[in-house]
């Protein structure tokens, strides 16, 4: 334990010879499931879903690529959660239509993504914070604040992406919501800046009645809900991460999610650029 704390103070993760048995089992199981789904989609002739399966297999390799190229150690818990997140979003959400079958599936994924991206934000700024090559020294509070802002920014960029896909490519990533009433100044018969609340009893589209039980909101409510749950996930881990940094070496929960350097930063050369 003392040795692990010393390595933690130097910005290194615990010595890791390879993925643990549980992580390897998760990785192999998910890959086999994706391959099975891909074969089924080939027989069904749904080649877009085949593409999604191939994309999922590529995304599964991203954590290992990051570890090798950036010389960081991704904790097994974080890596397993990332793999499960990709599988839940692409295979279960898109191909198996869990987004439609389970109303809170998308909400759950956005909450988890806010949590995970905040963990990555904590690690990014914490690694720089302890680097002799970078003149940066932020308090745990500001490290947590950075992680929160980083997670929220990524969440906003993703919502921009969803809007662009829906707007210009005819997708429906921003799922619509049925609302039973609207409040708008546009409905004020006197043209005053006073909103009028109208209960919606029926919806007609191109002369055809749609029995939806209300007005079809195009993406706005879904977007705000996604950002709100992203906010919750980001805020929770930002607080956890700030406490973890403040009490370095104590507690094991946050350490399961925060990537660390595999080796310490090389020192800055005197009178020259960083080594």
C-alpha atoms as one frame of an Amber mdcrd trajectory, in Angstrom:
protein
   0.000   0.000   0.000   2.821   2.399   0.847   4.522   1.658  -2.470   1.281
   2.278  -4.339   0.837   5.626  -2.583   4.388   6.628  -3.544   3.699   5.778
  -7.162   0.479   7.768  -6.926   2.375  10.826  -5.669   4.685  10.571  -8.692
   1.739  10.551 -11.046   2.024   6.874 -11.912  -0.598   4.192 -11.733  -0.111
   0.839 -10.053   2.093  -1.589 -11.918  -0.032  -3.390 -14.455   1.299  -6.288
 -16.490  -1.859  -6.707 -18.531  -5.622  -6.653 -18.371  -7.168  -8.483 -15.445
  -9.154 -11.665 -15.910 -12.476  -9.896 -15.406 -11.644  -7.219 -17.974 -10.451
  -9.856 -20.460 -13.697 -11.785 -19.949 -15.770  -8.642 -20.563 -13.748  -7.787
 -23.680 -13.988 -11.273 -25.198 -17.681 -11.673 -24.360 -18.643  -8.327 -25.884
 -16.615  -8.954 -29.046 -18.243 -12.369 -29.534 -21.695 -10.840 -29.044 -20.964
  -8.105 -31.585 -19.660 -10.639 -34.124 -22.810 -12.758 -33.604 -25.026  -9.701
 -34.160 -22.993  -8.767 -37.253 -23.475 -12.230 -38.778 -27.214 -12.028 -38.088
 -27.425  -8.599 -39.736 -25.553  -9.894 -42.802 -28.169 -12.635 -43.215 -30.907
 -10.029 -42.713 -29.379  -7.849 -45.405 -29.201  -4.819 -43.083 -25.802  -3.494
 -44.054 -26.100  -0.276 -42.085 -26.293  -2.370 -38.921 -23.336  -4.371 -40.209
 -21.460  -1.075 -40.415 -22.476  -0.246 -36.829 -21.141  -3.610 -35.679 -17.845
  -2.979 -37.454 -17.667   0.496 -35.929 -18.296  -1.010 -32.491 -15.414  -3.467
 -32.928 -13.130  -0.577 -33.889 -14.254   1.491 -30.890 -13.495  -1.480 -28.626
  -9.824  -1.078 -29.603  -9.651   2.611 -28.670  -8.844   2.104 -24.933  -5.898
  -0.187 -25.751  -4.718   2.248 -28.437  -4.825   5.146 -25.954  -2.877   3.145
 -23.383  -0.176   2.233 -25.902   0.190   5.563 -27.691  -0.216   7.981 -24.783
   1.520   5.812 -22.161  -1.340   6.043 -19.708  -2.855   3.345 -17.559  -6.619
   2.980 -17.807  -7.958   1.280 -14.667  -9.732  -1.986 -15.427 -13.022  -0.667
 -14.022 -12.923   2.389 -16.285 -11.975   0.330 -19.341 -14.721  -2.231 -18.712
 -17.271   0.551 -18.239 -16.196   2.185 -21.509 -16.603  -1.120 -23.380 -20.025
  -1.705 -21.832 -21.033   1.867 -22.670 -20.095   1.406 -26.339 -21.976  -1.896
 -26.503 -25.042  -0.434 -24.779 -25.115   2.592 -27.107 -24.404   0.990 -30.479
 -25.621  -2.615 -30.281 -28.383  -2.476 -27.681 -29.441   1.123 -28.257 -29.319
   1.365 -32.053 -29.568  -2.190 -33.416 -31.763  -3.720 -30.702 -33.769  -0.467
 -30.452 -33.446  -0.174 -26.666 -33.820   3.586 -27.095 -37.446   2.909 -28.062
 -38.149  -0.121 -25.869 -36.816   1.446 -22.675 -37.644   5.174 -22.310 -34.796
   5.834 -19.866 -32.071   4.001 -21.792 -30.767   7.181 -23.417 -30.996   9.038
 -20.105 -28.922   6.363 -18.387 -26.227   6.497 -21.069 -25.956  10.295 -20.942
 -25.621  10.180 -17.155 -22.841   7.595 -17.409 -21.082   9.538 -20.166 -21.062
  12.683 -18.008 -19.524  10.643 -15.196 -16.873   9.027 -17.433 -15.846  12.206
 -19.264 -15.462  14.010 -15.920 -13.087  11.220 -14.843 -11.043  11.757 -17.998
 -11.066  15.522 -17.380  -9.782  14.976 -13.837  -6.925  12.833 -15.118  -5.961
  15.296 -17.875  -5.587  18.288 -15.605  -4.140  16.283 -12.703  -1.369  14.844
 -14.879  -0.466  18.345 -16.083  -0.806  19.675 -12.541   1.971  17.381 -11.332
   4.221  17.650 -14.365   7.568  19.436 -13.917   7.342  20.388 -17.599   4.187
  22.498 -17.186   3.912  25.583 -14.994   0.486  24.684 -13.645  -0.666  24.226
 -10.082  -4.413  24.144  -9.553  -6.169  23.440  -6.283  -8.408  20.349  -6.031
 -11.431  22.644  -6.313 -10.313  24.039  -9.672  -9.315  20.572 -10.909 -12.857
  19.429 -10.142 -14.278  22.571 -11.779 -12.224  21.908 -14.918 -13.437  18.299
 -15.030 -17.041  19.455 -14.706 -16.676  22.064 -17.470 -14.820  19.583 -19.684
 -17.595  16.997 -19.320 -20.330  19.543 -19.989 -18.515  20.857 -23.073 -18.234
  17.357 -24.513 -21.943  16.856 -23.772 -22.857  20.082 -25.599 -20.690  19.141
 -28.597 -22.455  15.777 -28.781 -25.841  17.517 -28.812 -24.574  19.717 -31.675
 -23.651  16.516 -33.521 -27.105  14.998 -32.926 -28.782  18.191 -34.146 -26.627
  18.256 -37.275 -27.401  14.621 -38.087 -31.131  15.219 -37.677 -31.183  18.544
 -39.479 -29.029  17.760 -42.508 -29.024  13.959 -42.865 -32.605  13.190 -41.886
 -31.715  11.107 -38.821 -33.639  11.091 -35.533 -30.932  11.113 -32.877 -32.785
  13.777 -30.911 -35.810  11.703 -30.046 -39.123  13.568 -30.171 -41.347  14.094
 -27.120 -45.137  14.314 -27.002 -46.325  17.298 -24.948 -49.966  17.879 -24.034
 -49.873  21.681 -23.867 -47.832  24.658 -25.033 -47.255  28.126 -23.570 -46.370
  30.730 -26.184 -46.722  34.460 -26.857 -47.238  33.546 -30.534 -50.709  32.339
 -29.574 -51.716  35.625 -27.927 -54.578  36.978 -30.089 -53.750  40.563 -29.133
 -50.069  40.272 -30.047 -48.961  41.058 -26.493 -45.843  39.666 -24.844 -47.971
  37.500 -22.591 -47.843  33.714 -23.081 -51.072  31.886 -23.719 -51.373  28.317
 -22.424 -53.199  25.978 -24.785 -54.145  22.377 -24.039 -53.552  20.234 -27.130
 -56.296  17.709 -27.813 -55.453  16.577 -31.328 -52.624  16.756 -33.849 -53.080
  17.011 -37.606 -50.231  16.541 -40.078 -50.875  17.239 -43.771 -54.588  16.763
 -43.250 -54.189  13.474 -41.402 -55.022  13.030 -37.723 -52.208  11.587 -35.582
 -53.427  10.112 -32.319 -50.332  10.919 -30.246 -52.076  12.563 -27.323 -50.427
  15.930 -27.863 -47.953  18.051 -29.802 -44.790  16.443 -31.164 -41.812  18.362
 -29.771 -38.856  18.036 -32.162 -35.815  17.305 -30.020 -35.733  20.262 -27.607
 -36.960  18.430 -24.513 -34.727  15.444 -25.280 -31.693  17.712 -25.639 -32.328
  19.549 -22.378 -32.939  16.258 -20.543 -29.667  14.838 -21.913 -27.715  17.908
 -20.817 -29.326  17.836 -17.380 -28.393  14.202 -16.672 -24.929  14.886 -18.126
 -24.724  17.708 -15.587 -25.600  15.271 -12.779 -22.990  12.703 -13.836 -20.320
  15.370 -14.316 -21.058  17.060 -10.984 -20.979  13.783  -9.044 -17.601  12.667
 -10.315 -16.091  16.155 -10.209 -16.788  16.244  -6.458 -15.456  12.699  -6.021
 -12.349  13.517  -8.051 -11.630  16.761  -6.198 -11.851  14.927  -2.855  -9.590
  12.197  -4.225  -6.913  14.704  -5.239  -7.181  16.590  -1.969  -6.625  13.376
  -0.006  -4.072  11.823  -2.325  -3.674   8.072  -1.857  -6.775   7.659   0.299
  -9.849   5.838  -0.934 -10.078   3.401  -3.791 -13.335   4.332  -5.557 -12.078
   7.293  -7.608  -8.826   5.485  -8.415 -10.868   2.887 -10.329 -11.915   5.546
 -12.867  -9.007   7.998 -13.197  -6.313   7.203 -15.815  -2.694   7.726 -14.718
   0.720   7.887 -16.350   2.583   4.604 -16.679   5.870   6.368 -16.015   6.796
   9.768 -14.529   7.297  12.849 -16.671  10.903  13.419 -17.811  12.411  16.546
 -16.209  12.691  19.806 -18.089  16.168  20.478 -19.447  17.755  23.597 -18.036
  18.124  26.374 -20.560  16.252  24.497 -23.255  12.908  23.146 -24.333  11.188
  20.401 -22.355  12.753  16.968 -22.697
